[in-house]
Amino acid sequence: MEIIIQGTMIGASVIICILAGEQGTVCAALGICVSGVFMTSIVSRWRRERQIAELTMYLTRLQDELSLPELSKCAGGQLGILESEIYKLVVLFSEQRSIADREKVQLAEMLSDISHQIKTPLASITIMTDLLKSPGLSEEKREEFTDKIDSQVNRITWLIRNLLTLSQLDADVLRLKKEEVSLRELVKKACQPFEILSELKGVELSGHIGEEIRITCDKRWTTEAISNVVKNCIEHTKAGGKVEIIANQNNFATNIIIRDNGEGIEKKHLPHIFERFYKEGNRSEDSVGIGLAMSKQIIMRQNGVISVKSEVDEGTEFCIKIYSENNKE
């Protein structure tokens, strides 16, 4: 472009000289024109080569340092566009690499947590199995150890089943069915496994849900999601406390509120309680830390959200909001 513009300007000067009748000047002008075009060509070529060299050095630094060095001010024209697009591509690849690195770290931490969670009950099973081999063991102790082994096996089975479910949810391969169900019946089924636990702990478990409330969801997995939240509330409520489940519905969503008056959760832990394997300070020893994570995934995949608010020594409130079909705030 520079060659064309400068050649045009010099050519215009030659034409003016011809029209003015200055023949000697014409020859000089022609010589200047040729020299100007030649020099301009050399300068443009040198400039392009320098820009390409800078771009090459930039890519080399990127490859060697595995970092994102600053790109110098982009040139104009097609080469400038090329520099800009390469820079955008490099930034994109750098972000994707950072995400992949974080995922690798999270995977390593998760595998470590899984190994720890399985190793502990396996160690107990091994010890009690050895004790069962003792010929002098009383029948009472034999039954006790057998029950404990059964309990630990059930714990491992539960852990593996929930980890598999989480993996399926993450990979979006777990297909959730849609059916209209009574929310009262669903919540009743979710609370049923914890009636004995709440009674033993001296915690009142109650639900107040209208018969008219119906929701469209996967009955099995939504029951599982609510069960995990109810279990968490019971575990963190002392004797004499209560866990209450209420619900309301409007044209936009169904709100399921599960609250307790237990020990509460510190504010610094609240943003993390739905993270798998997260262990806040007051979590029970038997807690693995995947129940709430799974509940969140199940609710999210059914056009819903789950939130929590809590005050230490006052209690915790979970709110599950499942939006009506084709409605989401």
C-alpha positions in Angstrom: 0.0 0.0 0.0 2.9 2.4 0.9 4.6 1.6 -2.5 1.4 2.4 -4.4 0.7 5.6 -2.6 4.3 6.9 -2.9 4.6 5.7 -6.5 1.3 7.6 -7.3 2.6 10.8 -5.7 5.9 10.7 -7.6 4.2 9.8 -10.8 1.9 12.8 -10.4 5.0 15.0 -10.0 6.4 13.7 -13.2 3.2 14.4 -15.1 3.2 18.0 -13.7 6.8 18.4 -14.9 5.9 17.1 -18.4 2.9 19.5 -18.6 5.2 22.3 -17.6 7.6 21.4 -20.5 10.6 20.8 -18.3 12.2 17.9 -20.1 15.4 17.8 -18.1 13.5 17.8 -14.9 11.4 14.9 -16.3 14.5 12.7 -16.5 15.5 13.6 -13.0 12.0 13.0 -11.7 11.9 9.6 -13.3 15.1 8.7 -11.7 13.8 9.8 -8.3 10.6 7.9 -8.9 12.5 4.6 -9.6 14.8 5.2 -6.7 11.9 6.1 -4.3 9.9 3.0 -5.3 13.0 0.8 -4.9 13.9 2.2 -1.4 10.3 2.0 -0.3 10.2 -1.6 -1.3 13.3 -2.3 0.7 12.0 -0.5 3.8 8.6 -2.2 3.6 10.3 -5.6 3.2 12.6 -4.9 6.1 9.7 -3.8 8.3 7.7 -6.9 7.5 10.7 -9.1 8.2 11.2 -7.4 11.6 7.5 -7.8 12.5 7.6 -11.5 11.6 10.8 -11.9 13.6 9.2 -10.3 16.6 6.2 -12.5 16.2 8.4 -15.6 16.0 10.3 -14.5 19.1 7.0 -14.1 20.9 5.8 -17.6 20.1 9.3 -19.0 21.0 9.1 -17.3 24.5 5.6 -18.6 24.9 6.8 -22.2 24.2 9.9 -22.0 26.3 8.6 -20.1 29.3 5.0 -21.6 29.4 3.8 -18.2 30.3 2.0 -15.3 28.5 4.5 -12.6 27.6 3.1 -9.3 26.4 2.8 -8.8 22.6 4.3 -5.6 21.3 2.0 -3.0 19.7 0.4 -4.6 16.7 1.3 -3.3 13.3 -1.2 -2.2 10.7 -2.5 -4.1 7.8 -2.9 -7.9 7.4 0.2 -8.6 9.5 -1.3 -6.6 12.4 -4.5 -8.6 12.1 -2.5 -11.8 12.1 -0.6 -10.7 15.3 -3.8 -9.8 17.0 -5.5 -13.1 16.1 -2.5 -15.2 17.2 -2.5 -13.3 20.5 -6.2 -14.0 21.1 -5.6 -17.7 20.3 -2.6 -17.8 22.7 -4.7 -16.2 25.5 -7.5 -18.8 24.9 -5.1 -21.7 25.0 -3.5 -20.3 28.1 -6.8 -20.1 29.9 -7.8 -23.6 28.9 -4.4 -24.9 30.1 -5.0 -23.2 33.5 -8.4 -24.8 33.8 -7.0 -28.2 32.9 -4.2 -27.8 35.5 -6.8 -26.9 38.2 -8.9 -29.9 37.2 -5.9 -32.2 37.5 -5.2 -30.9 41.0 -8.8 -31.3 42.0 -8.8 -34.8 40.6 -5.7 -35.7 42.5 -7.2 -34.3 45.7 -10.5 -36.1 45.1 -8.7 -39.5 44.5 -6.8 -38.9 47.7 -10.0 -38.2 49.6 -11.6 -41.3 48.1 -8.6 -43.4 49.0 -8.8 -42.1 52.6 -12.5 -42.7 52.9 -12.3 -46.3 51.7 -9.0 -47.1 53.5 -10.4 -46.4 57.0 -13.4 -48.8 56.9 -11.2 -51.4 55.0 -8.7 -51.3 57.9 -11.5 -51.8 60.4 -12.8 -54.8 58.4 -9.4 -56.3 58.3 -8.8 -56.0 62.0 -12.3 -57.4 62.9 -11.9 -60.3 60.5 -8.7 -61.3 62.1 -10.4 -61.1 65.5 -13.2 -63.4 64.3 -10.6 -66.0 63.5 -9.7 -66.3 67.2 -11.1 -69.6 68.6 -11.6 -68.2 72.1 -13.9 -65.3 70.9 -17.2 -65.3 72.7 -20.4 -65.5 70.7 -21.4 -62.0 71.8 -18.2 -60.5 70.5 -18.5 -62.5 67.3 -21.9 -61.0 66.7 -20.7 -57.5 67.5 -17.8 -57.7 65.1 -20.0 -59.2 62.4 -22.4 -56.3 62.7 -19.6 -53.8 62.6 -18.1 -55.5 59.5 -21.6 -55.3 57.9 -21.8 -51.7 58.8 -18.5 -50.8 57.3 -19.2 -52.8 54.1 -22.5 -50.8 53.8 -20.5 -47.6 54.3 -18.1 -48.5 51.4 -21.0 -49.5 49.2 -22.8 -46.2 49.9 -19.6 -44.2 49.2 -18.9 -45.9 45.9 -22.6 -45.6 44.8 -22.6 -41.9 45.5 -19.3 -41.3 43.9 -20.5 -43.1 40.8 -23.6 -40.9 40.8 -21.6 -37.8 41.1 -19.4 -38.9 38.2 -22.4 -39.5 36.1 -23.9 -36.1 37.0 -20.6 -34.4 36.1 -20.4 -36.2 32.8 -24.1 -35.5 32.2 -24.8 -39.2 31.5 -27.3 -39.7 34.3 -30.7 -39.3 32.7 -33.3 -37.8 35.1 -36.9 -38.6 34.4 -39.8 -36.1 34.6 -43.0 -37.1 36.3 -45.6 -35.2 38.3 -45.5 -36.2 42.0 -47.0 -35.2 45.3 -44.4 -33.1 47.2 -45.8 -34.3 50.5 -45.3 -38.0 49.6 -41.8 -37.3 48.2 -40.6 -35.5 51.4 -42.2 -38.2 53.5 -40.2 -40.8 51.7 -37.0 -38.7 52.0 -37.4 -38.4 55.8 -38.4 -42.0 56.4 -34.8 -43.4 56.7 -34.0 -40.8 59.4 -37.0 -41.3 61.8 -35.0 -43.6 64.0 -31.9 -41.5 63.9 -33.8 -38.3 64.9 -35.6 -40.2 67.7 -32.3 -41.6 69.1 -30.8 -38.1 69.0 -33.8 -36.5 70.6 -34.4 -34.3 67.6 -37.9 -33.5 66.4 -38.4 -34.1 62.7 -41.5 -32.6 61.2 -42.9 -31.6 57.8 -45.7 -29.1 56.9 -46.5 -29.5 53.2 -49.9 -29.0 51.6 -51.5 -31.9 49.8 -52.1 -29.7 46.8 -48.4 -29.1 46.0 -47.2 -31.2 43.1 -43.9 -30.9 41.2 -42.4 -32.3 38.1 -39.1 -34.0 38.8 -37.3 -37.3 38.9 -38.9 -38.8 42.0 -36.0 -41.1 43.0 -33.2 -38.6 42.7 -35.0 -35.6 44.1 -35.9 -37.8 47.1 -32.1 -38.5 47.4 -31.3 -34.8 47.2 -33.7 -33.9 49.9 -32.6 -36.8 52.1 -29.0 -35.6 52.1 -30.0 -32.2 53.3 -32.3 -33.6 56.0 -29.5 -35.9 57.2 -27.1 -33.0 57.4 -29.5 -31.0 59.5 -30.2 -33.8 61.9 -26.5 -34.5 62.3 -25.8 -30.9 63.3 -28.7 -30.5 65.7 -28.4 -31.4 69.4 -30.9 -33.2 71.6 -34.0 -31.1 72.2 -33.6 -29.4 68.8 -35.8 -29.7 65.7 -35.6 -30.0 62.0 -38.6 -28.6 60.0 -39.5 -28.9 56.4 -42.0 -26.5 54.8 -42.9 -25.7 51.3 -44.8 -23.1 49.2 -45.5 -22.8 45.5 -46.3 -20.1 43.0 -46.6 -19.8 39.2 -42.8 -19.6 38.9 -41.3 -22.1 41.3 -41.7 -24.6 44.2 -39.7 -23.7 47.3 -38.7 -26.4 49.8 -37.3 -25.0 53.0 -35.4 -27.3 55.4 -34.3 -25.6 58.6 -32.9 -26.6 61.9 -32.0 -24.8 65.2 -28.7 -26.6 65.6 -25.1 -25.4 65.9 -25.1 -23.5 62.6 -22.2 -22.9 60.2 -19.5 -20.3 60.3 -19.7 -17.7 57.5 -16.3 -18.7 56.2 -17.5 -22.2 55.5 -20.9 -21.3 53.8 -19.5 -20.7 50.3 -17.9 -24.2 50.3 -20.4 -26.6 51.9 -21.6 -27.8 48.5 -18.1 -28.7 47.4 -17.4 -32.4 47.5 -15.2 -33.7 50.3 -15.2 -30.2 51.9 -14.8 -30.6 55.7 -15.9 -27.7 57.8 -14.9 -27.5 61.4 -18.1 -29.0 62.9 -18.7 -31.8 60.5 -19.3 -35.2 62.1 -16.7 -37.9 62.0 -18.9 -40.2 59.9 -19.5 -37.5 57.3 -17.8 -38.0 54.0 -18.6 -34.7 52.4 -20.4 -35.6 49.2 -24.0 -35.6 50.1 -24.6 -31.9 49.7 -22.5 -31.8 46.6 -24.7 -34.5 45.1 -27.9 -32.7 46.1 -26.7 -29.6 44.4 -26.0 -31.4 41.2 -29.3 -33.2 41.2 -31.3 -30.0 41.8 -29.4 -28.0 39.2 -30.1 -30.6 36.5 -33.8 -30.2 37.2 -34.1 -26.5 36.5 -33.5 -25.6 40.2 -31.1 -24.1 42.6 -30.2 -24.7 46.3 -28.9 -22.1 48.7 -28.1 -21.9 52.4 -28.0 -19.4 55.2 -26.8 -20.0 58.7 -25.9 -18.4 62.0 -23.6 -20.0 64.5 -25.6 -21.5 67.5 -28.9 -20.4 65.9 -29.3 -22.9 63.1 -29.2 -23.4 59.4 -31.8 -23.0 56.6 -31.5 -24.7 53.2 -33.8 -23.5 50.4 -34.4 -25.7 47.4 -36.1 -23.8 44.5 -37.4 -25.9 41.6 -38.6 -23.7 38.8 -41.7 -24.5 36.8 -41.3 -25.7 33.3 -40.1 -22.8 31.0 -39.7 -20.5 34.0 -36.5 -19.4 35.6 -35.8 -16.1 37.3 
